[in-house]
């Protein structure tokens, strides 16, 4: 027997397993001696009233609960001698494509241009402290992909692309806390993800899969209109039944290689802008309507969106990858450019809150037609290189106080920041293209009316946030997920233009593995 429960509790109760279980049983009117299991379905914050409360949904069982609901364990058979599948990239799409391939009896061979998750830390430290960017190992490239050290949020709206719970359960099986299964906005944290990613690697290796680090793909092996493998910078050839291309949104050399090989790619809309950084205490006061959120409520977040009209063109401006209690990090993938991104540790205990605030870029905004499908890449590169120059020729980022930006006033001084390489005060309107600068300015003014206290000189904007998504799409068949032109090539996830975040990328990786298996099985 199962009884469904919905209840409202205080934050203190919601974040204590013992107290919460007591309240759930009380609401269900089931004695503890009769309950066989409590399956929490959702925990969410409700800050609409004067008092912040938590809403909880749960199922209480008085009979044997289904094992696959409470603690599913996914099995990975030995595939050492199975048919190989080449997977380019060890981000969430590549890792989950590999795990799903193993479940289906295929042998994944992952080729990752960057380093393993632990060794990668040294290159991140070099960016922050010495301003040195390794083009193959940075916040975007390396085991675990961009999400490992630049965020860890697991929320997605892509509910039709796959089984979200399955992805979360696999994370739990590899070391994530079970709370991600029922939190409304689950988050692992950059301090915990590396261990989980390393555990996934061990699962793949123990099952007979292969993972090759420091292995950058530089060419494709083509036989007519069929891709049979890839060639690496070291000259090694890897061949398999299919190639799953899961290289992420910053692998510009892969887009250029596809274009040079006359393999169809397309320009697609994307977004660019800045990071805005506030004191977390200010965001808490605005969102929770209290002077101090106390020891139980998590650092608060926000989501903002507005439409701005300029030259008879309406474009969206919106918050992106909001990181409560987080840090701003340098996400450049080549020397001579400055890119910023946000991250949060699992406890979200930094005194800063940051979020990307970005403007939608449509194809007609590019004005770089001579670059064809690479026009968006060129726009990104130009802006990132300009940010590097205006920042002083290091990883120091251009910045301006928020209210000063809306008033076109260069800031005489800047605030303390979580961005380790440092900041340089500039007029951000001189950095940003006019259509982006104007829309950001108008958007911030609107956000200031929507969130009282948001528009303040006690906040600052830091640039540039230019890697929100890929400006290129690698077209594929909607049913088979194969490239529309090249057989056995499976463009995958964020780098191909079909996902945006850890969970949606993971689900797309699984789908690609399933489609490869379906074709091989015929």
C-alpha positions as CSV (number, residue, x, y, z in Angstrom):
1,X,0.0,0.0,0.0
2,X,1.2,3.5,-0.8
3,X,-0.1,6.8,0.5
4,X,0.7,10.1,-1.2
5,X,1.5,13.1,1.1
6,X,1.9,16.8,0.6
7,X,2.8,19.0,3.5
8,X,4.3,22.4,4.5
9,X,7.1,22.5,7.0
10,X,9.7,24.9,8.3
11,X,13.2,24.9,6.8
12,X,14.6,23.4,10.0
13,X,12.3,20.4,9.5
14,X,12.8,20.2,5.8
15,X,16.6,19.9,6.0
16,X,16.6,17.3,8.9
17,X,15.9,13.8,7.7
18,X,14.8,12.6,11.1
19,X,12.4,15.5,11.7
20,X,11.1,15.5,8.2
21,X,10.3,11.7,8.3
22,X,8.5,12.2,11.6
23,X,6.3,15.0,10.0
24,X,5.6,12.9,6.9
25,X,4.4,9.9,9.0
26,X,2.4,12.2,11.1
27,X,0.7,13.7,8.1
28,X,0.1,10.2,6.6
29,X,-1.3,9.0,10.0
30,X,0.8,5.9,9.8
31,X,2.8,4.7,12.8
32,X,6.5,4.3,12.3
33,X,6.2,0.6,13.1
34,X,3.9,0.1,10.1
35,X,5.8,2.2,7.6
36,X,8.1,0.1,5.4
37,X,9.6,3.1,3.4
38,X,9.3,6.8,2.8
39,X,10.0,7.9,-0.7
40,X,10.5,11.7,-1.0
41,X,9.4,13.1,-4.3
42,X,10.0,16.8,-4.1
43,X,11.3,19.5,-1.7
44,X,10.9,23.1,-2.7
45,X,11.1,26.6,-1.2
46,X,8.0,28.8,-1.1
47,X,9.0,32.4,-0.3
48,X,5.8,34.0,-1.5
49,X,4.5,34.8,2.0
50,X,6.0,36.7,4.9
51,X,7.3,33.5,6.3
52,X,9.5,31.2,4.1
53,X,8.2,27.6,4.2
54,X,9.1,24.4,2.5
55,X,6.7,22.3,0.5
56,X,7.3,18.5,0.5
57,X,5.8,15.7,-1.5
58,X,6.4,12.1,-0.4
59,X,5.0,8.5,-0.7
60,X,4.7,6.4,2.4
61,X,4.7,2.6,1.9
62,X,3.1,0.1,4.3
63,X,4.0,-2.9,2.1
64,X,7.2,-3.8,0.2
65,X,8.1,-0.9,-2.0
66,X,9.3,-1.3,-5.6
67,X,13.1,-1.7,-5.4
68,X,13.7,0.2,-8.6
69,X,12.0,3.3,-7.1
70,X,13.9,3.5,-3.9
71,X,17.4,2.4,-4.7
72,X,17.8,1.3,-8.3
73,X,21.3,-0.2,-9.2
74,X,22.4,-0.1,-12.8
75,X,24.4,-3.1,-14.0
76,X,27.4,-2.7,-16.2
77,X,28.5,-6.0,-17.9
78,X,32.0,-6.7,-19.1
79,X,32.3,-5.4,-22.7
80,X,36.1,-5.7,-23.1
81,X,35.7,-7.7,-26.3
82,X,32.5,-6.1,-27.5
83,X,32.0,-4.0,-30.7
84,X,33.6,-0.6,-30.1
85,X,31.9,2.9,-30.2
86,X,34.1,6.0,-30.4
87,X,33.0,8.8,-28.1
88,X,34.8,12.1,-28.5
89,X,34.6,14.0,-25.2
90,X,34.4,13.0,-21.5
91,X,31.8,15.6,-20.4
92,X,28.4,14.4,-19.1
93,X,27.2,13.5,-22.6
94,X,30.3,11.4,-23.3
95,X,30.3,9.7,-19.9
96,X,26.6,8.9,-19.9
97,X,26.9,7.7,-23.6
98,X,29.6,5.4,-22.4
99,X,27.7,4.0,-19.4
100,X,24.6,3.4,-21.6
101,X,26.7,1.8,-24.3
102,X,28.1,-0.7,-21.7
103,X,24.5,-1.5,-20.5
104,X,23.7,-2.3,-24.1
105,X,26.7,-4.5,-24.6
106,X,28.9,-2.1,-26.6
107,X,32.5,-1.1,-25.8
108,X,33.0,2.7,-25.4
109,X,36.3,4.2,-26.3
110,X,36.4,7.8,-24.9
111,X,38.9,10.2,-26.3
112,X,39.3,13.3,-24.2
113,X,41.6,16.2,-25.2
114,X,42.0,17.3,-21.5
115,X,43.3,15.7,-18.4
116,X,41.7,13.5,-15.7
117,X,39.6,15.3,-13.2
118,X,42.3,15.4,-10.5
119,X,45.3,16.5,-12.7
120,X,43.1,19.1,-14.3
121,X,43.1,21.1,-11.0
122,X,46.7,22.3,-11.6
123,X,45.7,23.9,-14.9
124,X,42.8,25.6,-13.2
125,X,45.1,27.0,-10.5
126,X,47.5,28.2,-13.3
127,X,44.6,30.2,-14.9
128,X,43.6,31.8,-11.6
129,X,47.1,32.5,-10.1
130,X,49.4,32.8,-13.1
131,X,46.9,33.8,-15.9
132,X,48.1,30.9,-18.0
133,X,45.5,29.2,-20.2
134,X,46.2,25.6,-21.4
135,X,44.1,25.2,-24.6
136,X,43.4,21.5,-23.8
137,X,42.9,21.6,-20.0
138,X,40.9,24.4,-18.5
139,X,37.4,25.1,-17.0
140,X,35.8,23.9,-20.3
141,X,38.0,21.0,-21.3
142,X,38.9,17.9,-19.3
143,X,37.3,14.9,-17.6
144,X,33.7,15.8,-16.6
145,X,33.4,18.7,-19.0
146,X,32.6,22.3,-18.3
147,X,30.1,21.5,-15.5
148,X,32.6,19.7,-13.2
149,X,34.5,22.8,-12.1
150,X,32.1,25.5,-13.3
151,X,28.9,24.6,-11.6
152,X,27.1,21.3,-10.9
153,X,23.5,22.4,-11.2
154,X,21.2,19.5,-12.2
155,X,18.0,21.3,-12.9
156,X,16.6,21.0,-16.4
157,X,13.4,21.7,-18.2
158,X,14.2,19.0,-20.9
159,X,11.7,16.5,-19.5
160,X,10.8,15.0,-22.9
161,X,14.4,14.2,-23.8
162,X,14.9,11.3,-21.5
163,X,14.5,9.9,-18.0
164,X,15.7,12.6,-15.6
165,X,15.4,10.4,-12.5
166,X,17.5,7.8,-14.2
167,X,20.3,10.3,-14.7
168,X,20.1,11.5,-11.1
169,X,20.0,7.9,-9.8
170,X,23.2,7.1,-11.7
171,X,24.8,10.2,-10.1
172,X,23.7,8.8,-6.7
173,X,25.0,5.4,-7.5
174,X,28.4,7.0,-8.1
175,X,28.5,9.0,-4.9
176,X,26.1,11.9,-5.1
177,X,23.8,12.6,-2.1
178,X,20.3,11.2,-2.5
179,X,18.8,14.7,-1.9
180,X,19.3,15.4,-5.6
181,X,16.5,13.0,-6.3
182,X,13.8,15.2,-4.6
183,X,15.2,18.7,-4.4
184,X,13.3,21.0,-6.8
185,X,16.6,22.5,-8.0
186,X,19.2,19.8,-7.4
187,X,22.8,20.7,-7.2
188,X,25.9,18.6,-6.5
189,X,28.6,21.3,-6.2
190,X,32.0,21.7,-7.7
191,X,33.7,20.3,-4.6
192,X,31.9,17.0,-4.9
193,X,31.5,16.4,-8.6
194,X,35.2,15.5,-9.2
195,X,34.9,12.4,-7.0
196,X,31.7,11.4,-8.6
197,X,33.2,11.8,-12.1
198,X,36.2,9.7,-11.1
199,X,33.9,7.0,-9.8
200,X,32.1,7.0,-13.2
201,X,35.5,6.6,-14.9
202,X,36.2,3.5,-12.7
203,X,32.9,2.0,-13.6
204,X,33.6,2.4,-17.3
205,X,37.2,1.0,-17.0
206,X,36.1,-1.9,-14.8
207,X,33.5,-2.9,-17.4
208,X,36.2,-3.0,-20.1
209,X,35.7,0.4,-21.7
210,X,38.6,2.7,-22.5
211,X,39.3,6.3,-21.7
212,X,42.2,8.2,-23.3
213,X,43.2,11.5,-21.8
214,X,45.4,14.1,-23.5
215,X,44.0,12.8,-26.7
216,X,42.7,15.6,-29.0
217,X,40.9,14.6,-32.2
218,X,42.3,16.4,-35.2
219,X,40.8,14.5,-38.2
220,X,38.0,12.2,-39.2
221,X,38.3,8.8,-41.0
222,X,35.8,8.9,-43.8
223,X,34.9,6.3,-46.4
224,X,32.6,8.0,-48.8
225,X,29.7,9.4,-46.8
226,X,30.4,7.1,-43.8
227,X,32.6,8.0,-40.8
228,X,34.5,5.0,-39.5
229,X,36.7,6.6,-36.9
230,X,39.0,9.5,-35.9
231,X,42.6,10.5,-35.9
232,X,44.3,12.2,-33.0
233,X,47.0,14.9,-32.7
234,X,49.5,12.1,-32.0
235,X,48.6,10.4,-35.3
236,X,46.8,7.5,-33.7
237,X,43.7,6.1,-35.5
238,X,40.6,4.9,-33.5
239,X,37.9,3.1,-35.4
240,X,34.5,1.8,-34.3
241,X,30.9,1.1,-35.2
242,X,30.1,4.8,-34.8
243,X,31.4,8.1,-33.6
244,X,29.5,10.0,-31.0
245,X,30.7,13.6,-31.1
246,X,30.2,15.0,-27.6
247,X,32.9,17.8,-27.5
248,X,31.0,20.6,-25.8
249,X,30.2,24.1,-26.9
250,X,33.8,25.4,-26.8
251,X,35.6,23.0,-29.1
252,X,36.0,25.5,-31.9
253,X,38.6,23.4,-33.7
254,X,36.0,20.6,-34.2
255,X,33.6,23.1,-35.8
256,X,36.4,24.3,-38.0
257,X,37.4,20.8,-38.9
258,X,33.8,19.8,-39.8
259,X,33.5,23.0,-42.0
260,X,36.9,22.3,-43.7
261,X,35.7,18.7,-44.5
262,X,32.5,20.1,-46.0
263,X,30.5,18.3,-43.3
264,X,27.3,20.3,-42.9
265,X,27.1,22.6,-39.9
266,X,24.8,25.6,-39.3
267,X,24.9,28.9,-37.4
268,X,22.3,29.0,-34.6
269,X,21.0,31.6,-32.1
270,X,22.8,31.8,-28.8
271,X,23.3,34.5,-26.1
272,X,26.1,36.7,-24.7
273,X,26.4,39.2,-22.0
274,X,28.1,39.6,-18.6
275,X,28.2,38.2,-15.0
276,X,26.6,40.3,-12.3
277,X,27.9,39.8,-8.8
278,X,26.0,40.8,-5.6
279,X,26.5,40.1,-1.9
280,X,24.6,36.9,-1.2
281,X,23.1,38.6,1.9
282,X,21.4,41.2,-0.4
283,X,19.8,38.6,-2.6
284,X,18.7,36.7,0.5
285,X,17.0,39.9,1.9
286,X,15.2,40.5,-1.4
287,X,14.1,36.9,-2.0
288,X,13.4,35.8,1.6
289,X,12.2,39.2,2.9
290,X,14.3,38.9,6.0
291,X,17.5,40.4,7.3
292,X,19.2,37.0,7.9
293,X,18.2,33.7,6.3
294,X,19.3,31.7,9.3
295,X,21.1,28.4,9.5
296,X,18.6,26.2,7.6
297,X,17.5,28.1,4.5
298,X,19.9,27.7,1.5
299,X,21.4,30.7,-0.2
300,X,18.6,32.1,-2.4
301,X,18.7,32.3,-6.1
302,X,16.7,34.2,-8.7
303,X,15.5,34.0,-12.3
304,X,14.9,37.1,-14.3
305,X,13.7,37.7,-17.9
306,X,12.7,40.8,-19.9
307,X,12.1,41.8,-23.5
308,X,13.9,44.9,-24.9
309,X,13.0,46.6,-28.2
310,X,15.7,48.3,-30.1
311,X,15.6,49.3,-33.8
312,X,12.2,47.6,-34.1
313,X,13.8,44.3,-33.0
314,X,12.8,42.6,-29.8
315,X,15.3,40.5,-28.0
316,X,15.2,38.7,-24.7
317,X,17.5,39.5,-21.8
318,X,17.6,36.8,-19.1
319,X,19.5,35.4,-16.1
320,X,21.6,32.4,-16.9
321,X,23.3,29.8,-14.6
322,X,22.6,31.7,-11.4
323,X,25.1,30.7,-8.7
324,X,24.0,31.5,-5.2
325,X,26.8,31.4,-2.6
326,X,29.2,31.0,-5.5
327,X,32.3,32.2,-7.4
328,X,33.1,33.7,-10.8
329,X,35.8,31.8,-12.6
330,X,37.9,32.3,-15.8
331,X,36.6,30.1,-18.5
332,X,38.8,31.0,-21.5
333,X,40.0,28.1,-23.7
334,X,42.9,29.9,-25.4
335,X,45.5,32.5,-24.6
336,X,44.5,36.1,-25.5
337,X,40.9,35.9,-24.5
338,X,38.8,36.5,-21.3
339,X,35.6,34.6,-20.6
340,X,33.8,34.3,-17.3
341,X,31.5,31.7,-15.9
342,X,29.9,30.9,-12.5
343,X,30.2,28.0,-10.1
344,X,28.9,27.1,-6.6
345,X,30.3,24.6,-4.1
346,X,27.8,22.1,-2.5
347,X,27.3,24.2,0.6
348,X,26.8,27.4,-1.4
349,X,28.6,29.3,1.4
350,X,30.4,32.0,-0.5
351,X,29.4,35.5,0.5
352,X,28.8,36.3,-3.1
353,X,25.9,35.6,-5.5
354,X,26.5,35.7,-9.3
355,X,24.5,35.1,-12.4
356,X,25.0,35.4,-16.1
357,X,22.8,38.2,-17.5
358,X,22.8,37.7,-21.3
359,X,21.1,38.9,-24.4
360,X,19.6,36.6,-27.1
361,X,21.6,36.8,-30.3
362,X,19.7,35.9,-33.5
363,X,21.3,35.1,-36.8
364,X,20.4,38.6,-38.2
365,X,22.4,40.2,-35.4
366,X,25.7,38.6,-36.5
367,X,26.6,40.7,-39.5
368,X,29.4,38.3,-40.3
369,X,28.0,36.5,-43.2
370,X,31.4,35.9,-44.8
371,X,32.2,33.5,-42.1
372,X,29.1,31.4,-42.9
373,X,28.1,28.9,-40.2
374,X,31.1,30.0,-38.1
375,X,29.8,33.6,-37.8
376,X,28.7,33.1,-34.2
377,X,32.2,31.7,-33.3
378,X,33.8,34.8,-34.8
379,X,31.5,37.1,-32.8
380,X,32.4,35.3,-29.6
381,X,36.2,35.4,-30.4
382,X,36.2,39.1,-31.2
383,X,34.4,40.0,-28.0
384,X,36.6,37.7,-25.8
385,X,39.8,39.0,-27.4
386,X,38.6,42.6,-26.8
387,X,37.8,41.8,-23.2
388,X,41.4,40.5,-22.8
389,X,42.8,43.7,-24.2
390,X,40.6,46.0,-22.2
391,X,41.3,43.9,-19.0
392,X,45.0,44.6,-19.4
393,X,46.3,41.6,-21.4
394,X,45.9,39.1,-18.6
395,X,43.0,37.0,-17.2
396,X,41.9,40.1,-15.2
397,X,38.4,40.8,-16.3
398,X,36.8,44.1,-17.4
399,X,34.2,45.3,-14.8
400,X,32.0,48.1,-13.8
401,X,29.6,48.8,-10.9
402,X,26.0,48.0,-11.9
403,X,24.4,51.4,-11.4
404,X,27.3,53.1,-13.1
405,X,26.8,50.9,-16.1
406,X,23.2,52.0,-16.5
407,X,24.3,55.6,-16.1
408,X,27.2,55.3,-18.5
409,X,29.6,56.3,-15.8
410,X,33.0,54.6,-15.5
411,X,33.5,53.3,-11.9
412,X,36.1,55.1,-9.9
413,X,36.6,51.9,-7.9
414,X,35.4,48.3,-7.9
415,X,34.1,46.1,-5.2
416,X,35.6,43.0,-3.6
417,X,35.0,40.0,-5.9
418,X,35.1,36.3,-6.0
419,X,36.9,36.4,-9.3
420,X,40.5,35.4,-8.4
421,X,42.5,36.8,-11.4
422,X,41.2,40.3,-10.5
423,X,39.2,43.1,-12.2
424,X,40.0,46.1,-14.3
425,X,37.6,49.1,-14.2
426,X,36.4,50.0,-17.7
427,X,33.3,51.5,-19.4
428,X,31.6,48.2,-20.3
429,X,29.7,50.0,-23.1
430,X,33.0,50.5,-24.8
431,X,33.6,46.7,-24.6
432,X,30.1,45.4,-25.6
433,X,28.5,45.7,-29.0
434,X,26.0,48.5,-28.9
435,X,22.9,46.2,-29.3
436,X,24.1,44.1,-26.4
437,X,25.1,47.0,-24.1
438,X,21.9,48.9,-24.6
439,X,19.7,45.8,-24.0
440,X,21.6,44.9,-20.9
441,X,21.3,48.5,-19.6
442,X,17.5,48.4,-20.1
443,X,17.2,44.9,-18.7
444,X,19.0,45.9,-15.5
445,X,16.7,48.8,-15.1
446,X,13.7,46.6,-15.4
447,X,15.2,44.0,-13.0
448,X,15.7,46.8,-10.5
449,X,11.9,47.4,-10.5
450,X,11.1,43.7,-10.2
451,X,13.6,43.0,-7.4
452,X,13.9,46.1,-5.1
453,X,17.6,46.5,-4.2
454,X,18.9,44.6,-7.2
455,X,20.0,47.7,-9.2
456,X,22.7,49.1,-7.0
457,X,26.3,50.2,-7.1
458,X,27.0,47.6,-4.4
459,X,26.9,45.1,-7.3
460,X,29.1,45.0,-10.3
461,X,29.1,43.4,-13.8
462,X,32.1,41.4,-15.0
463,X,32.7,40.4,-18.6
464,X,32.3,38.6,-20.8
465,X,29.8,35.8,-20.4
466,X,30.0,34.5,-24.0
467,X,29.8,30.7,-23.7
468,X,26.2,30.2,-22.7
469,X,25.6,27.7,-25.5
470,X,27.0,26.7,-28.9
471,X,26.6,29.2,-31.7
472,X,26.8,26.3,-34.1
473,X,24.4,23.3,-34.7
474,X,25.6,20.1,-36.2
475,X,22.4,18.9,-37.9
476,X,21.1,15.4,-37.3
477,X,18.1,13.3,-38.2
478,X,15.3,13.7,-35.7
479,X,14.7,9.9,-35.5
480,X,18.0,8.3,-35.9
481,X,20.2,11.1,-34.4
482,X,22.7,10.5,-37.2
483,X,24.2,13.4,-39.0
484,X,22.0,14.3,-41.9
485,X,24.9,13.9,-44.4
486,X,27.5,11.6,-42.8
487,X,26.5,8.0,-41.7
488,X,27.7,6.7,-38.3
489,X,28.3,10.2,-37.0
490,X,26.2,11.1,-34.0
491,X,26.4,14.8,-33.1
492,X,25.6,14.9,-29.4
493,X,24.5,17.3,-26.7
494,X,25.6,20.9,-26.1
495,X,28.4,21.0,-28.6
496,X,26.0,19.9,-31.4
497,X,23.3,22.3,-30.3
498,X,20.9,19.8,-28.7
499,X,21.3,20.3,-24.9
500,X,22.1,22.9,-22.3
501,X,23.4,21.7,-19.0
502,X,24.6,18.6,-17.2
503,X,21.3,16.6,-17.1
504,X,20.1,17.4,-20.6
505,X,23.6,16.6,-22.0
506,X,23.6,13.3,-20.1
507,X,20.2,12.3,-21.4
508,X,21.3,13.2,-25.0
509,X,24.4,11.1,-24.6
510,X,22.2,8.1,-23.5
511,X,19.9,8.6,-26.5
512,X,22.8,8.7,-28.9
513,X,24.2,5.4,-27.5
514,X,20.7,3.8,-27.8
515,X,20.4,4.9,-31.4
516,X,23.9,3.5,-32.2
517,X,22.8,0.2,-30.6
518,X,19.6,0.2,-32.5
519,X,21.4,0.6,-35.9
520,X,24.0,-2.0,-35.1
521,X,21.4,-4.5,-34.0
522,X,19.5,-4.3,-37.4
